[in-house]
Protein backbone atom coordinates (compact mmCIF):
# COMPACT_ATOMS: atom_id res chain seq x y z
CA UNK A 1 0.00 0.00 0.00
CA UNK A 2 1.13 3.56 -0.64
CA UNK A 3 2.47 5.45 2.35
CA UNK A 4 -0.03 8.22 1.64
CA UNK A 5 -2.20 9.11 4.61
CA UNK A 6 -5.87 8.08 4.83
CA UNK A 7 -8.25 10.34 3.01
CA UNK A 8 -10.66 11.35 5.75
CA UNK A 9 -9.67 11.65 9.38
CA UNK A 10 -12.34 10.62 11.87
CA UNK A 11 -14.58 8.79 9.39
CA UNK A 12 -16.59 6.06 11.09
CA UNK A 13 -16.81 3.25 8.55
CA UNK A 14 -13.93 0.79 8.00
CA UNK A 15 -14.51 0.93 4.26
CA UNK A 16 -12.33 2.13 1.39
CA UNK A 17 -14.34 3.70 -1.41
CA UNK A 18 -12.28 3.16 -4.58
CA UNK A 19 -12.83 4.93 -7.89
CA UNK A 20 -10.79 4.56 -11.06
CA UNK A 21 -10.68 7.68 -13.21
CA UNK A 22 -9.46 9.42 -16.30
CA UNK A 23 -10.90 12.82 -17.19
CA UNK A 24 -13.83 12.31 -14.83
CA UNK A 25 -14.14 15.85 -13.48
CA UNK A 26 -17.80 16.29 -14.42
CA UNK A 27 -19.29 14.06 -11.73
CA UNK A 28 -16.40 13.03 -9.48
CA UNK A 29 -17.28 15.45 -6.67
CA UNK A 30 -20.74 13.90 -6.40
CA UNK A 31 -19.31 10.37 -6.45
CA UNK A 32 -16.83 11.09 -3.69
CA UNK A 33 -19.33 13.13 -1.72
CA UNK A 34 -21.75 10.23 -1.32
CA UNK A 35 -18.94 8.18 0.25
CA UNK A 36 -17.96 10.79 2.82
CA UNK A 37 -18.63 8.37 5.70
CA UNK A 38 -16.05 5.88 4.44
CA UNK A 39 -12.75 5.69 6.29
CA UNK A 40 -10.90 6.18 3.00
CA UNK A 41 -11.72 7.51 -0.43
CA UNK A 42 -9.16 6.39 -2.97
CA UNK A 43 -8.94 7.63 -6.55
CA UNK A 44 -6.69 5.67 -8.91
CA UNK A 45 -6.13 7.92 -11.92
CA UNK A 46 -4.68 6.89 -15.27
CA UNK A 47 -3.55 10.28 -16.55
CA UNK A 48 -6.37 12.81 -16.42
CA UNK A 49 -5.87 16.07 -18.31
CA UNK A 50 -8.85 17.82 -16.72
CA UNK A 51 -9.48 18.77 -13.08
CA UNK A 52 -10.08 15.21 -11.87
CA UNK A 53 -7.01 14.98 -9.63
CA UNK A 54 -7.46 18.47 -8.19
CA UNK A 55 -11.11 17.79 -7.36
CA UNK A 56 -10.23 14.51 -5.64
CA UNK A 57 -7.49 16.08 -3.54
CA UNK A 58 -9.59 19.11 -2.63
CA UNK A 59 -12.24 16.75 -1.27
CA UNK A 60 -9.66 14.94 0.86
CA UNK A 61 -9.39 11.80 -1.26
CA UNK A 62 -6.12 9.97 -1.62
CA UNK A 63 -4.92 9.93 -5.23
CA UNK A 64 -2.63 7.34 -6.79
CA UNK A 65 -1.43 7.14 -10.40
CA UNK A 66 -1.59 3.95 -12.43
CA UNK A 67 -1.32 3.71 -16.24
CA UNK A 68 -4.51 2.15 -17.53
CA UNK A 69 -4.37 -1.67 -17.49
CA UNK A 70 -7.90 -2.48 -18.63
CA UNK A 71 -10.93 -2.18 -16.39
CA UNK A 72 -10.59 -5.42 -14.45
CA UNK A 73 -6.83 -5.11 -13.78
CA UNK A 74 -7.20 -1.39 -12.99
CA UNK A 75 -9.86 -2.07 -10.40
CA UNK A 76 -7.77 -4.90 -8.98
CA UNK A 77 -4.92 -2.45 -8.52
CA UNK A 78 -7.22 0.00 -6.76
CA UNK A 79 -8.37 -2.74 -4.38
CA UNK A 80 -4.73 -3.65 -3.65
CA UNK A 81 -3.89 -0.04 -2.78
CA UNK A 82 -6.84 0.42 -0.44
CA UNK A 83 -6.28 0.86 3.28
CA UNK A 84 -9.28 -1.24 4.35
CA UNK A 85 -10.36 -4.77 3.50
CA UNK A 86 -13.96 -3.69 2.97
CA UNK A 87 -14.21 -2.18 -0.50
CA UNK A 88 -16.95 0.06 -1.87
CA UNK A 89 -16.26 0.25 -5.61
CA UNK A 90 -17.99 3.06 -7.49
CA UNK A 91 -17.58 4.24 -11.04
CA UNK A 92 -16.81 7.90 -11.58
CA UNK A 93 -20.31 8.55 -12.93
CA UNK A 94 -22.15 6.76 -10.11
CA UNK A 95 -23.45 7.93 -6.75
CA UNK A 96 -25.32 6.43 -3.83
CA UNK A 97 -28.72 8.00 -3.32
CA UNK A 98 -29.78 9.32 0.09
CA UNK A 99 -31.32 6.04 1.21
CA UNK A 100 -28.21 4.10 0.20
CA UNK A 101 -25.94 6.53 2.07
CA UNK A 102 -28.01 6.10 5.24
CA UNK A 103 -28.17 2.33 4.79
CA UNK A 104 -24.42 1.97 4.29
CA UNK A 105 -23.76 2.87 7.92
CA UNK A 106 -26.22 0.22 9.11
CA UNK A 107 -24.73 -2.75 7.24
CA UNK A 108 -23.27 -5.52 9.39
CA UNK A 109 -19.63 -5.92 8.36
CA UNK A 110 -18.77 -8.59 10.94
CA UNK A 111 -18.68 -11.43 8.39
CA UNK A 112 -16.12 -10.98 5.57
CA UNK A 113 -17.99 -13.51 3.43
CA UNK A 114 -20.88 -11.10 3.04
CA UNK A 115 -21.23 -8.75 0.11
CA UNK A 116 -23.88 -6.30 -1.03
CA UNK A 117 -25.43 -5.19 -4.28
CA UNK A 118 -27.56 -2.15 -5.02
CA UNK A 119 -30.22 -1.53 -7.58
CA UNK A 120 -28.67 0.65 -10.29
CA UNK A 121 -30.80 3.35 -11.92
CA UNK A 122 -29.34 4.42 -15.27
CA UNK A 123 -29.99 7.77 -16.94
CA UNK A 124 -29.61 9.05 -20.50
CA UNK A 125 -29.14 12.75 -19.91
CA UNK A 126 -31.73 13.53 -17.24
CA UNK A 127 -34.10 10.73 -18.25
CA UNK A 128 -34.17 7.59 -16.13
CA UNK A 129 -34.57 4.26 -17.91
CA UNK A 130 -37.15 2.39 -15.88
CA UNK A 131 -37.65 -0.61 -18.16
CA UNK A 132 -35.69 -2.82 -20.54
CA UNK A 133 -32.33 -4.38 -19.62
CA UNK A 134 -31.23 -1.32 -17.63
CA UNK A 135 -34.42 -1.11 -15.61
CA UNK A 136 -33.67 -4.21 -13.54
CA UNK A 137 -29.95 -4.03 -12.83
CA UNK A 138 -28.39 -5.14 -9.56
CA UNK A 139 -24.66 -4.41 -9.20
CA UNK A 140 -22.34 -5.83 -6.55
CA UNK A 141 -20.37 -2.92 -5.13
CA UNK A 142 -19.43 -3.71 -1.50
CA UNK A 143 -17.24 -6.70 -0.62
CA UNK A 144 -14.33 -7.79 1.52
CA UNK A 145 -11.12 -8.18 -0.50
CA UNK A 146 -10.00 -11.15 1.59
CA UNK A 147 -12.89 -13.17 0.16
CA UNK A 148 -13.71 -11.56 -3.20
CA UNK A 149 -12.22 -9.43 -5.95
CA UNK A 150 -12.51 -8.23 -9.52
CA UNK A 151 -11.95 -10.50 -12.47
CA UNK A 152 -9.09 -9.66 -14.82
CA UNK A 153 -11.37 -8.98 -17.80
CA UNK A 154 -10.40 -5.83 -19.70
CA UNK A 155 -14.10 -5.09 -20.26
CA UNK A 156 -17.23 -6.41 -18.55
CA UNK A 157 -15.28 -6.98 -15.35
CA UNK A 158 -17.18 -8.24 -12.32
CA UNK A 159 -16.62 -9.10 -8.66
CA UNK A 160 -15.85 -12.80 -8.35
CA UNK A 161 -15.47 -15.21 -5.46
CA UNK A 162 -18.13 -13.63 -3.30
CA UNK A 163 -21.21 -15.33 -1.86
CA UNK A 164 -24.64 -14.44 -3.19
CA UNK A 165 -24.92 -10.69 -2.59
CA UNK A 166 -27.44 -9.23 -0.20
CA UNK A 167 -29.55 -6.35 -1.52
CA UNK A 168 -28.63 -3.11 0.23
CA UNK A 169 -31.23 -0.39 0.75
CA UNK A 170 -31.37 2.47 -1.70
CA UNK A 171 -29.98 2.74 -5.21
CA UNK A 172 -26.91 3.67 -7.21
CA UNK A 173 -27.63 6.52 -9.63
CA UNK A 174 -25.76 5.96 -12.89
CA UNK A 175 -25.25 9.09 -15.02
CA UNK A 176 -23.20 7.64 -17.85
CA UNK A 177 -24.66 8.91 -21.10
CA UNK A 178 -25.01 12.50 -22.26
CA UNK A 179 -27.63 11.57 -24.85
CA UNK A 180 -28.93 8.85 -27.16
CA UNK A 181 -26.04 9.17 -29.62
CA UNK A 182 -23.60 8.60 -26.77
CA UNK A 183 -25.26 5.24 -26.00
CA UNK A 184 -24.57 3.96 -29.52
CA UNK A 185 -21.08 5.49 -29.63
CA UNK A 186 -20.07 3.74 -26.42
CA UNK A 187 -21.24 0.36 -27.66
CA UNK A 188 -19.34 0.78 -30.93
CA UNK A 189 -16.19 1.89 -29.13
CA UNK A 190 -16.19 -1.20 -26.94
CA UNK A 191 -16.56 -3.53 -29.91
CA UNK A 192 -12.82 -3.75 -30.64
CA UNK A 193 -11.77 -4.83 -27.12
CA UNK A 194 -14.68 -7.28 -26.97
CA UNK A 195 -13.62 -8.74 -30.33
CA UNK A 196 -10.15 -9.32 -28.91
CA UNK A 197 -11.69 -11.27 -26.02
CA UNK A 198 -13.74 -13.37 -28.46
CA UNK A 199 -10.59 -14.12 -30.47
CA UNK A 200 -8.80 -15.25 -27.32
CA UNK A 201 -11.70 -17.60 -26.63
CA UNK A 202 -11.70 -18.71 -30.28
CA UNK A 203 -15.34 -17.72 -30.57
CA UNK A 204 -16.81 -16.65 -33.90
CA UNK A 205 -20.15 -16.45 -35.64
CA UNK A 206 -20.94 -17.07 -39.31
CA UNK A 207 -22.31 -14.07 -41.19
CA UNK A 208 -25.76 -15.62 -41.61
CA UNK A 209 -26.17 -15.78 -37.82
CA UNK A 210 -25.56 -12.07 -37.22
CA UNK A 211 -28.97 -10.80 -38.38
CA UNK A 212 -30.70 -13.59 -36.45
CA UNK A 213 -28.72 -12.68 -33.35
CA UNK A 214 -29.55 -9.01 -33.88
CA UNK A 215 -33.25 -9.79 -34.15
CA UNK A 216 -33.24 -11.95 -31.03
CA UNK A 217 -31.34 -9.37 -28.97
CA UNK A 218 -33.54 -6.48 -30.12
CA UNK A 219 -36.73 -8.45 -29.45
CA UNK A 220 -35.58 -9.34 -25.95
CA UNK A 221 -34.51 -5.81 -25.00
CA UNK A 222 -37.29 -3.82 -26.63
CA UNK A 223 -40.13 -6.33 -26.37
CA UNK A 224 -39.72 -9.01 -23.72
CA UNK A 225 -37.88 -6.80 -21.22
CA UNK A 226 -40.26 -3.91 -21.79
CA UNK A 227 -37.86 -1.42 -23.34
CA UNK A 228 -40.74 -0.06 -25.46
CA UNK A 229 -42.15 1.46 -22.28
CA UNK A 230 -39.20 3.89 -22.22
CA UNK A 231 -40.19 5.22 -25.63
CA UNK A 232 -37.48 6.32 -28.05
CA UNK A 233 -34.83 5.94 -25.33
CA UNK A 234 -35.77 2.28 -24.97
CA UNK A 235 -35.46 1.85 -28.73
CA UNK A 236 -31.93 3.33 -28.63
CA UNK A 237 -30.93 1.03 -25.77
CA UNK A 238 -32.19 -1.96 -27.77
CA UNK A 239 -30.14 -0.81 -30.78
CA UNK A 240 -27.08 -0.51 -28.55
CA UNK A 241 -27.62 -4.07 -27.37
CA UNK A 242 -27.65 -5.18 -31.01
CA UNK A 243 -24.35 -3.36 -31.65
CA UNK A 244 -22.85 -4.78 -28.46
CA UNK A 245 -23.84 -8.32 -29.39
CA UNK A 246 -23.08 -8.39 -33.12
CA UNK A 247 -20.35 -5.88 -34.00
CA UNK A 248 -17.55 -7.65 -32.04
CA UNK A 249 -18.43 -10.92 -33.79
CA UNK A 250 -18.45 -9.20 -37.18
CA UNK A 251 -15.02 -7.75 -36.41
CA UNK A 252 -13.69 -11.22 -35.60
CA UNK A 253 -14.98 -12.50 -38.94
CA UNK A 254 -13.89 -9.58 -41.14
CA UNK A 255 -10.92 -7.76 -39.64
CA UNK A 256 -7.47 -9.40 -39.45
CA UNK A 257 -6.23 -10.03 -35.91
CA UNK A 258 -3.57 -7.36 -36.32
CA UNK A 259 -6.07 -4.60 -37.20
CA UNK A 260 -6.01 -1.78 -34.62
CA UNK A 261 -9.15 -1.03 -32.68
CA UNK A 262 -10.01 1.95 -30.46
CA UNK A 263 -9.65 1.41 -26.74
CA UNK A 264 -12.66 1.92 -24.48
CA UNK A 265 -12.69 5.21 -22.55
CA UNK A 266 -10.97 4.69 -19.20
CA UNK A 267 -13.31 7.02 -17.32
CA UNK A 268 -16.30 4.73 -17.83
CA UNK A 269 -15.86 1.18 -16.65
CA UNK A 270 -19.43 0.08 -17.32
CA UNK A 271 -20.55 2.03 -20.34
CA UNK A 272 -21.35 -0.97 -22.57
CA UNK A 273 -24.92 -2.24 -22.35
CA UNK A 274 -25.38 -5.03 -19.80
CA UNK A 275 -24.84 -8.54 -21.12
LUMFILUM-600389 format. One line per 8 residues: number of its first residue (from 1); their letters; for each residue y negated, x, z of C-alpha. Coordinates in Angstrom, 3 decimals. Layout:
// LUMFILUM-600389
NUM = a = Y:X:Z | ...
This chain:
// LUMFILUM-600389
1 = xxxxxxxx = 0.000:0.000:0.000 | -3.562:1.129:-0.642 | -5.446:2.469:2.346 | -8.224:-0.027:1.639 | -9.111:-2.202:4.612 | -8.081:-5.872:4.828 | -10.336:-8.250:3.014 | -11.354:-10.656:5.751
9 = xxxxxxxx = -11.651:-9.669:9.382 | -10.618:-12.343:11.871 | -8.792:-14.581:9.393 | -6.063:-16.586:11.086 | -3.254:-16.813:8.554 | -0.786:-13.934:8.002 | -0.929:-14.507:4.257 | -2.134:-12.329:1.386
17 = xxxxxxxx = -3.704:-14.340:-1.410 | -3.159:-12.280:-4.582 | -4.933:-12.833:-7.890 | -4.556:-10.787:-11.065 | -7.678:-10.677:-13.214 | -9.420:-9.456:-16.296 | -12.823:-10.898:-17.191 | -12.311:-13.835:-14.834
25 = xxxxxxxx = -15.846:-14.140:-13.484 | -16.292:-17.802:-14.420 | -14.055:-19.286:-11.728 | -13.028:-16.405:-9.481 | -15.447:-17.281:-6.670 | -13.896:-20.742:-6.404 | -10.372:-19.311:-6.454 | -11.094:-16.834:-3.688
33 = xxxxxxxx = -13.135:-19.333:-1.724 | -10.235:-21.754:-1.321 | -8.179:-18.936:0.246 | -10.790:-17.957:2.823 | -8.367:-18.633:5.701 | -5.876:-16.046:4.443 | -5.688:-12.747:6.290 | -6.177:-10.898:3.003
41 = xxxxxxxx = -7.507:-11.719:-0.433 | -6.390:-9.159:-2.965 | -7.634:-8.944:-6.548 | -5.669:-6.691:-8.911 | -7.916:-6.134:-11.916 | -6.895:-4.676:-15.272 | -10.280:-3.553:-16.551 | -12.809:-6.369:-16.422
49 = xxxxxxxx = -16.066:-5.865:-18.306 | -17.819:-8.853:-16.723 | -18.774:-9.478:-13.077 | -15.207:-10.078:-11.867 | -14.977:-7.006:-9.635 | -18.471:-7.458:-8.193 | -17.792:-11.105:-7.359 | -14.510:-10.234:-5.635
57 = xxxxxxxx = -16.078:-7.487:-3.542 | -19.109:-9.595:-2.632 | -16.750:-12.240:-1.273 | -14.936:-9.659:0.855 | -11.805:-9.388:-1.264 | -9.973:-6.124:-1.622 | -9.927:-4.916:-5.227 | -7.345:-2.630:-6.794
65 = xxxxxxxx = -7.143:-1.435:-10.395 | -3.946:-1.591:-12.430 | -3.710:-1.318:-16.237 | -2.147:-4.506:-17.528 | 1.666:-4.367:-17.486 | 2.481:-7.896:-18.628 | 2.177:-10.931:-16.386 | 5.423:-10.591:-14.445
73 = xxxxxxxx = 5.108:-6.835:-13.784 | 1.394:-7.201:-12.992 | 2.075:-9.858:-10.400 | 4.904:-7.774:-8.977 | 2.450:-4.919:-8.516 | 0.005:-7.217:-6.755 | 2.741:-8.371:-4.375 | 3.654:-4.733:-3.648
81 = xxxxxxxx = 0.044:-3.895:-2.782 | -0.423:-6.845:-0.435 | -0.864:-6.279:3.280 | 1.239:-9.280:4.354 | 4.769:-10.359:3.499 | 3.689:-13.963:2.973 | 2.178:-14.212:-0.499 | -0.064:-16.946:-1.872
89 = xxxxxxxx = -0.250:-16.263:-5.612 | -3.055:-17.985:-7.487 | -4.237:-17.582:-11.038 | -7.897:-16.809:-11.578 | -8.548:-20.306:-12.927 | -6.757:-22.150:-10.106 | -7.930:-23.449:-6.752 | -6.425:-25.317:-3.832
97 = xxxxxxxx = -7.997:-28.723:-3.316 | -9.324:-29.778:0.086 | -6.043:-31.317:1.214 | -4.096:-28.205:0.201 | -6.530:-25.936:2.070 | -6.096:-28.010:5.235 | -2.332:-28.172:4.790 | -1.974:-24.423:4.287
105 = xxxxxxxx = -2.869:-23.765:7.916 | -0.215:-26.224:9.111 | 2.752:-24.725:7.237 | 5.523:-23.269:9.390 | 5.922:-19.628:8.363 | 8.592:-18.772:10.938 | 11.435:-18.679:8.394 | 10.975:-16.115:5.574
113 = xxxxxxxx = 13.506:-17.985:3.433 | 11.095:-20.878:3.040 | 8.750:-21.228:0.113 | 6.300:-23.879:-1.028 | 5.187:-25.434:-4.277 | 2.154:-27.559:-5.019 | 1.532:-30.223:-7.578 | -0.648:-28.670:-10.292
121 = xxxxxxxx = -3.347:-30.798:-11.923 | -4.419:-29.344:-15.272 | -7.769:-29.993:-16.942 | -9.054:-29.614:-20.500 | -12.751:-29.137:-19.906 | -13.526:-31.733:-17.245 | -10.727:-34.102:-18.250 | -7.585:-34.172:-16.132
129 = xxxxxxxx = -4.260:-34.570:-17.906 | -2.388:-37.152:-15.876 | 0.608:-37.648:-18.161 | 2.819:-35.694:-20.536 | 4.381:-32.333:-19.623 | 1.321:-31.230:-17.629 | 1.107:-34.422:-15.611 | 4.214:-33.672:-13.544
137 = xxxxxxxx = 4.030:-29.946:-12.832 | 5.138:-28.392:-9.561 | 4.410:-24.662:-9.200 | 5.833:-22.337:-6.549 | 2.921:-20.366:-5.125 | 3.707:-19.429:-1.499 | 6.702:-17.242:-0.622 | 7.795:-14.330:1.519
145 = xxxxxxxx = 8.183:-11.125:-0.502 | 11.148:-9.997:1.588 | 13.172:-12.894:0.155 | 11.561:-13.712:-3.203 | 9.427:-12.222:-5.954 | 8.234:-12.515:-9.520 | 10.505:-11.955:-12.472 | 9.659:-9.091:-14.819
153 = xxxxxxxx = 8.976:-11.366:-17.803 | 5.829:-10.402:-19.700 | 5.086:-14.104:-20.255 | 6.413:-17.227:-18.554 | 6.982:-15.279:-15.353 | 8.242:-17.181:-12.316 | 9.103:-16.623:-8.664 | 12.802:-15.851:-8.353
161 = xxxxxxxx = 15.210:-15.471:-5.459 | 13.627:-18.128:-3.298 | 15.334:-21.210:-1.862 | 14.437:-24.644:-3.190 | 10.687:-24.925:-2.590 | 9.225:-27.444:-0.202 | 6.351:-29.552:-1.519 | 3.113:-28.626:0.228
169 = xxxxxxxx = 0.388:-31.230:0.750 | -2.470:-31.374:-1.704 | -2.742:-29.983:-5.210 | -3.671:-26.914:-7.215 | -6.519:-27.635:-9.634 | -5.959:-25.764:-12.888 | -9.087:-25.252:-15.023 | -7.635:-23.202:-17.847
177 = xxxxxxxx = -8.910:-24.662:-21.101 | -12.499:-25.008:-22.261 | -11.570:-27.625:-24.848 | -8.851:-28.927:-27.156 | -9.174:-26.044:-29.625 | -8.598:-23.601:-26.768 | -5.240:-25.256:-26.005 | -3.962:-24.569:-29.523
185 = xxxxxxxx = -5.493:-21.083:-29.632 | -3.742:-20.069:-26.417 | -0.358:-21.241:-27.661 | -0.781:-19.338:-30.931 | -1.885:-16.190:-29.132 | 1.196:-16.191:-26.940 | 3.532:-16.561:-29.914 | 3.753:-12.819:-30.636
193 = xxxxxxxx = 4.830:-11.773:-27.124 | 7.282:-14.676:-26.971 | 8.738:-13.620:-30.330 | 9.316:-10.148:-28.908 | 11.268:-11.695:-26.022 | 13.368:-13.740:-28.460 | 14.119:-10.590:-30.469 | 15.246:-8.798:-27.321
201 = xxxxxxxx = 17.603:-11.699:-26.630 | 18.712:-11.701:-30.285 | 17.716:-15.337:-30.573 | 16.651:-16.806:-33.897 | 16.448:-20.154:-35.643 | 17.069:-20.943:-39.315 | 14.070:-22.312:-41.186 | 15.617:-25.760:-41.607
209 = xxxxxxxx = 15.783:-26.167:-37.824 | 12.069:-25.560:-37.217 | 10.796:-28.973:-38.376 | 13.588:-30.697:-36.450 | 12.685:-28.717:-33.352 | 9.010:-29.551:-33.876 | 9.786:-33.255:-34.152 | 11.953:-33.235:-31.033
217 = xxxxxxxx = 9.366:-31.338:-28.970 | 6.481:-33.539:-30.118 | 8.452:-36.730:-29.451 | 9.342:-35.577:-25.951 | 5.809:-34.512:-25.004 | 3.817:-37.294:-26.627 | 6.331:-40.127:-26.373 | 9.011:-39.717:-23.723
225 = xxxxxxxx = 6.795:-37.884:-21.215 | 3.912:-40.263:-21.786 | 1.418:-37.864:-23.340 | 0.062:-40.736:-25.463 | -1.463:-42.148:-22.285 | -3.886:-39.204:-22.221 | -5.223:-40.194:-25.632 | -6.318:-37.480:-28.050
233 = xxxxxxxx = -5.943:-34.830:-25.335 | -2.276:-35.770:-24.969 | -1.847:-35.458:-28.730 | -3.329:-31.934:-28.631 | -1.028:-30.928:-25.774 | 1.964:-32.193:-27.773 | 0.811:-30.139:-30.775 | 0.512:-27.077:-28.551
241 = xxxxxxxx = 4.067:-27.621:-27.365 | 5.183:-27.649:-31.007 | 3.362:-24.353:-31.649 | 4.778:-22.854:-28.465 | 8.318:-23.843:-29.394 | 8.392:-23.081:-33.124 | 5.884:-20.346:-34.002 | 7.653:-17.551:-32.038
249 = xxxxxxxx = 10.924:-18.428:-33.794 | 9.203:-18.445:-37.184 | 7.749:-15.015:-36.413 | 11.222:-13.693:-35.601 | 12.498:-14.979:-38.943 | 9.576:-13.893:-41.143 | 7.765:-10.915:-39.639 | 9.396:-7.473:-39.451
257 = xxxxxxxx = 10.032:-6.234:-35.909 | 7.358:-3.569:-36.320 | 4.604:-6.075:-37.203 | 1.780:-6.005:-34.618 | 1.025:-9.153:-32.678 | -1.953:-10.008:-30.464 | -1.407:-9.651:-26.744 | -1.922:-12.655:-24.480
265 = xxxxxxxx = -5.205:-12.692:-22.547 | -4.692:-10.967:-19.198 | -7.018:-13.305:-17.325 | -4.729:-16.304:-17.828 | -1.176:-15.858:-16.652 | -0.080:-19.426:-17.315 | -2.031:-20.547:-20.344 | 0.967:-21.354:-22.571
273 = xxx = 2.237:-24.918:-22.350 | 5.033:-25.382:-19.805 | 8.542:-24.839:-21.117
